[in-house]
Amino acid sequence: MKKIIFTDDDPTIREIIELILGDSYELKMYSSGEPLMTNGFELPDLFLLDRQLSGVDGLDVCRFLKSQEKTKHIPVIIISATSNVVRHALQAGADDVIEKPILIAELRKMIARHLS
């Protein structure tokens, strides 16, 4: 089963993502980006990062992951409610962006495309 690391500081969003994706993927949830910035995790097949995290910003986490030899090849999808996030996310190295509110079918297709 493919592994996804999902990072969002909102516990309700983490629960929703668990309901949406938990039957299809092995999910590891984080409430902040700090563990990802210290390499304190098992390598996933995909990162799903909220743009606005408490503490370190999701775009900074993305930049860090894309600068590291062991994680630069792993797809990163940024989730955000922020307008104009697409340009900033792509500049940070994200492979894709999905805007809130999240459409379940769109999220599943996007993940499947990056994991195929």
TADATA-V276600 format. One record per residue. SS is DSSP state (@ for helix, = for strand, . for the rest). OMEGA is omega as a letter, one per 30 degrees, with the letter a starting at -180 (none if undefined). NEAR is the number of other ideal C-beta (glycine too) atoms within 8 Angstrom. Layout:
SS,OMEGA,NEAR ; SS,OMEGA,NEAR
This chain:
.,a,5 ; .,a,8 ; =,l,13 ; =,l,15 ; =,l,14 ; =,a,13 ; =,l,16 ; .,a,12 ; .,l,8 ; .,a,7 ; @,l,6 ; @,l,6 ; @,l,9 ; @,l,12 ; @,l,8 ; @,l,8 ; @,l,14 ; @,l,10 ; @,a,7 ; @,a,9 ; @,a,14 ; .,l,9 ; .,a,3 ; .,a,6 ; .,l,10 ; =,a,7 ; =,l,12 ; =,a,11 ; =,l,11 ; =,l,11 ; .,l,9 ; .,a,11 ; .,a,15 ; @,l,8 ; @,l,9 ; @,a,16 ; @,l,10 ; .,a,6 ; .,a,7 ; .,a,5 ; .,l,10 ; .,a,5 ; .,l,7 ; .,l,11 ; .,a,8 ; =,l,15 ; =,l,15 ; =,a,11 ; =,l,16 ; =,a,13 ; .,a,14 ; .,l,9 ; .,l,15 ; .,a,5 ; .,a,6 ; .,a,10 ; .,l,9 ; @,l,15 ; @,l,12 ; @,l,11 ; @,l,15 ; @,l,16 ; @,l,10 ; @,a,10 ; @,a,14 ; @,l,11 ; @,a,7 ; .,a,9 ; .,a,4 ; .,a,6 ; .,a,10 ; .,a,9 ; .,a,3 ; .,a,11 ; =,l,10 ; =,l,14 ; =,l,16 ; =,l,17 ; =,a,13 ; =,l,14 ; .,a,7 ; .,l,7 ; .,a,3 ; .,a,6 ; @,a,12 ; @,a,8 ; @,a,7 ; @,a,9 ; @,l,14 ; @,l,9 ; @,l,6 ; .,l,12 ; .,a,11 ; .,l,12 ; .,l,7 ; =,a,10 ; =,l,12 ; =,a,12 ; =,l,10 ; .,g,7 ; .,a,5 ; .,l,9 ; .,a,6 ; @,a,7 ; @,l,6 ; @,l,9 ; @,l,12 ; @,l,11 ; @,a,8 ; @,l,11 ; @,a,14 ; @,a,8 ; @,a,7 ; @,a,11 ; @,a,9 ; .,none,4
